[in-house]
């Protein structure tokens, strides 16, 4: 069986900023298991895994546009001028940092101003950065039937509680 949409894939992997830091690695978090084509993986990496089989290994580069995107591909938001420090109209091109609803750091760049409104582009910290990857396909499983329980992890045994005795 080869990697294709709808199949459950398990991989060992490492994703780095080209010439820089490790972003994610199965050496730290363990193998990654995901449903191929469900949008949970970087599109550029998913495309590079298509057609691979268990045991296959590959490494290469993912251009910024296929990883976390380019600045132009990121979403924009309109905000009131009063949300900015001192209520002053910020200059176009200035990047601000704030805390999101869950306390995470959010960066945004001013791209337009009009009256009391400021249009900002929400910035991902890795936007515009080329990536490198290393991956090994560990397993490929067919899709489960609708309503079926997910497969049990290795070493886990299913037990009927009515049959358990002391």
C-alpha positions as CSV (number, residue, x, y, z in Angstrom):
1,X,0.0,0.0,0.0
2,X,1.3,3.5,-0.8
3,X,0.6,6.9,0.7
4,X,-2.7,8.3,-0.7
5,X,-5.6,10.4,0.4
6,X,-7.8,8.9,3.1
7,X,-5.2,6.5,4.4
8,X,-3.8,6.7,8.0
9,X,-0.1,7.2,7.8
10,X,2.5,6.9,10.6
11,X,5.9,8.6,10.1
12,X,9.2,9.4,11.7
13,X,10.1,12.9,10.7
14,X,12.1,16.0,11.3
15,X,11.0,19.5,10.0
16,X,13.5,22.4,10.2
17,X,13.8,25.9,9.0
18,X,16.3,25.7,6.1
19,X,19.8,26.2,7.6
20,X,18.2,26.7,11.1
21,X,16.3,25.3,14.0
22,X,14.3,22.2,14.3
23,X,10.5,23.0,14.2
24,X,9.2,19.5,14.9
25,X,10.7,16.1,15.3
26,X,9.5,12.6,16.1
27,X,12.7,12.2,18.1
28,X,11.1,14.5,20.7
29,X,7.4,13.7,20.3
30,X,7.3,10.1,18.9
31,X,6.0,9.0,15.5
32,X,3.3,11.2,13.9
33,X,0.0,9.5,12.9
34,X,-2.4,11.3,10.7
35,X,-5.0,10.9,8.0
36,X,-3.5,11.8,4.6
37,X,-5.3,14.5,2.8
38,X,-7.3,15.8,5.8
39,X,-5.5,19.1,5.9
40,X,-3.7,18.4,9.2
41,X,-0.2,18.4,7.5
42,X,1.7,21.1,5.6
43,X,0.4,20.8,2.0
44,X,3.9,20.8,0.6
45,X,5.0,17.9,2.9
46,X,1.9,15.9,2.1
47,X,2.5,16.2,-1.7
48,X,6.1,14.9,-1.2
49,X,4.8,11.8,0.7
50,X,2.4,10.8,-2.0
51,X,3.2,7.4,-3.4
52,X,5.7,6.4,-0.7
53,X,5.5,2.9,0.9
54,X,6.3,1.6,4.4
55,X,10.1,1.7,4.9
56,X,10.6,4.4,2.3
57,X,12.7,7.4,3.4
58,X,13.0,10.8,1.8
59,X,14.5,14.2,2.6
60,X,14.4,17.5,0.8
61,X,13.2,21.1,0.8
62,X,9.8,22.7,0.9
63,X,9.7,26.2,-0.5
64,X,8.0,28.8,1.7
65,X,4.9,29.1,-0.5
66,X,4.2,25.4,0.1
67,X,5.0,25.4,3.8
68,X,3.7,28.2,6.0
69,X,2.9,30.4,3.0
70,X,4.0,33.9,1.8
71,X,3.0,37.1,3.5
72,X,0.4,37.8,0.8
73,X,-1.2,34.4,1.5
74,X,-2.0,35.2,5.1
75,X,-5.3,36.4,6.4
76,X,-6.1,40.1,7.1
77,X,-8.3,41.7,9.8
78,X,-9.7,45.1,10.3
79,X,-9.2,46.7,13.7
80,X,-10.2,50.0,15.3
81,X,-7.5,52.5,15.8
82,X,-8.3,52.6,19.5
83,X,-6.9,49.1,19.9
84,X,-3.4,50.4,19.2
85,X,-1.1,52.0,21.9
86,X,-2.1,55.6,22.6
87,X,-4.9,55.3,20.1
88,X,-2.5,56.8,17.5
89,X,-2.8,55.7,13.8
90,X,0.1,53.2,13.3
91,X,2.4,53.5,10.3
92,X,2.0,51.1,7.4
93,X,4.6,48.3,7.7
94,X,4.9,48.3,11.5
95,X,4.7,44.9,13.1
96,X,3.0,44.5,16.5
97,X,2.8,41.6,18.9
98,X,-0.1,40.8,21.2
99,X,-1.5,37.9,23.2
100,X,-4.3,35.8,21.8
101,X,-7.3,34.5,23.7
102,X,-5.3,31.6,25.0
103,X,-2.2,33.6,25.9
104,X,-0.3,32.7,22.7
105,X,1.8,35.3,20.9
106,X,0.2,36.8,17.8
107,X,2.1,39.0,15.4
108,X,0.4,41.3,12.9
109,X,1.6,43.9,10.4
110,X,-0.2,47.1,9.5
111,X,-1.0,47.0,5.8
112,X,-3.5,49.9,5.4
113,X,-5.2,52.7,7.4
114,X,-8.5,54.5,6.6
115,X,-10.3,56.8,9.0
116,X,-10.5,55.0,12.4
117,X,-9.8,51.6,10.9
118,X,-6.5,49.8,10.6
119,X,-6.1,46.7,8.3
120,X,-3.5,44.2,9.6
121,X,-2.1,41.0,8.2
122,X,-1.9,38.2,10.8
123,X,1.7,36.9,10.6
124,X,2.9,33.3,11.2
125,X,6.4,33.3,12.6
126,X,7.6,31.0,9.9
127,X,6.0,32.7,6.9
128,X,8.3,33.2,4.0
129,X,10.8,30.7,5.4
130,X,12.0,27.7,3.3
131,X,11.9,24.4,5.2
132,X,13.8,21.1,5.0
133,X,12.3,17.7,5.9
134,X,13.4,14.2,6.6
135,X,10.7,11.5,6.7
136,X,10.4,7.7,7.0
137,X,7.1,6.0,6.4
138,X,6.5,3.6,9.3
139,X,3.0,2.2,8.4
140,X,0.0,2.8,6.2
141,X,-3.5,1.7,7.3
142,X,-6.7,1.7,5.3
143,X,-9.5,4.0,6.4
144,X,-11.7,2.7,9.2
145,X,-15.4,2.1,8.6
146,X,-17.7,5.0,9.6
147,X,-18.5,4.7,13.3
148,X,-15.8,2.1,13.9
149,X,-13.5,2.5,16.9
150,X,-10.0,3.7,16.1
151,X,-7.4,1.0,15.9
152,X,-5.7,0.1,19.2
153,X,-2.1,1.1,19.7
154,X,0.5,-1.6,19.7
155,X,0.6,-3.6,23.0
156,X,-2.9,-2.7,24.0
157,X,-5.4,-5.5,24.3
158,X,-9.2,-5.1,24.1
159,X,-11.1,-6.7,27.0
160,X,-14.7,-7.5,27.5
161,X,-15.4,-6.2,31.0
162,X,-18.2,-8.8,31.5
163,X,-15.5,-11.6,31.3
164,X,-13.1,-10.0,33.8
165,X,-13.0,-11.9,37.1
166,X,-10.9,-11.5,40.3
